[in-house]
Amino acid sequence: MVPIIFFVLAVGLPAAAEGLIMAGHLGGPHLPEMRWQGYSPDRLHDFLDRLGPSGRPWYAWFQVADLFLIAGLAGTMVAIDRWGLGRLQATGAVRFIVWLPVAYAILDLAEDLVLLRLIARFGHPFGWLSRAASGTTISKFLLLVAAVLTSAGVAFRALTAHQ
């Protein structure tokens, strides 16, 4: 029961906060960082421009909520990986699987911090900083997919190994 409560608190609450902010203040789930193929500096600038001076602070709050969601999601995947690998008595290089969620979290956190900086600097040229944010978006999605699939595989294997 404790793992379920942890998951709800660590992932569910920040996800709910993000959903409320998106629905109420950002016009729905059409945020640049939700585009797995990235975005151009112009697209990001246009998005921030459309939000206007009253919407940009809400987008910043969305990024802050996302920091908590990332930590909760990555922490959950690390816990699943450690539990599953321990149950399977895995050794060697396979133990490095637990680093996939950590790598995902680092990239997603970097993306959020860059987006917060761009929100604060709206009206100034975006250039390389926007391209960096877009690049981290693409990389974070690749690592997220790898981490989720690996964690699911480890959990499935651990649950079915001792039957």
Secondary structure, DSSP 8 states (H G I E B T S, - for coil): -HHHHHHIIIIIHHHHHHHHHHHHHS-SS--GGG-TT---HHHHHHHHHHHHHHHHHHHHHHHHHHHHHHHHHHHHHHHHHHHHHHHTT--GGGGGGGHHHHHHHHHHHHHHHHHHHHHHTTTS--HHHHHHHHHHHHHHHHHHHHHHHHHHHHHHHHHHHT-
